[in-house]
Amino acid sequence: MPLVLLGVALLLLRWFEIPPVVDWPLWGLLLPFAGALAWWAWSDASGRTRRLQEDQIKARQRDRRRKALEALGPQGEEAKGDKRRWR
């Protein structure tokens, strides 16, 4: 994403004719977009994207389980003195 933002910023600088970007060749302005495409292609091919998605899913599951346990009430050491335990 940073490379795309850099590319857009360079294009805007050229559009508003702000030096020294005005004098740069067009291929020089498009290099950040090519870098972003190369990064996304590598990220997908290496499995990095899928790994990050799986990490997000696991984090959501952990949070959901933690919230469910908190909603059940005291567990573990706090509940040991309680005589009304379910078996």
N, C-alpha and C positions, 0 to 999 in steps of 0.2 A: 504494500500500500504506500509506503514512503516514496518508492520510485515513481508511482503513478502521480502522486501529489507533486513531486519535483517536476515531472514532465508537464503537468498542467500549469504549474507556476512559470516554467520557461516559455510555454506557448503564450501565456497571458502577457509576459514581459515583451515577447516579440510583437504581439498584437497591439500593445500600447506603445510600441517603438521606443522602448527604454534601452539605452546603450549599456553595455556592449552586446547585449543579446541580439540586437537588430542585425548586426554584421555576421552572426554565426550562420553557418550553413544549416539547411533544414534537417539533414541527417543527424547533426549534432543535437538538435532539439528533440529528435525522436529516439535517441539512445536510451533515455530512462524507461520509455515504454517497452523497448526491446529487452532491457534488463528485467523488467517486471514479468514479461512473458517467459523469459528463461527461468526465472525464479519459480513461477507457478508450475511450469512444466517439470522442473526438478523436484519440487515439493510433492507433486502428485505421483511422479514416477518412483520416488524413494519411499513412499508410504508415510511421509511425515504428516500430511493432511489427515489421513485416516487415524493415525495415532493420536493427534490432537483432538479429533472428534471423540474418540473412545475415552480419552482422559476427561473430557467435559461430561460425557454421559456418566462415567463412574463417579465424578464429583457430585453430580446431581443426585445419584442414587444414595451416596453417603449422606448428603444433606437431608434427603427424604427420610432415610432410616433414623438419623439422629433426631429429627423433628418428631417422628412417630414414637420413638422411645421416650422423649421428653413429654409427649402428650399422655403417655401411659402412667406417668407418675414416677415416684422414686423406685429405683432398681438397684440391685446389688447390696452394698454395705448398709445403705439407709433402710432397706426393707427387711433386714435380718431379724429385727426385734418384733416384727409384725407377725401375729399368730394366724392371721387369715390369709394363708398362702394357697394358691391354686396348684394342684399337682396334676 
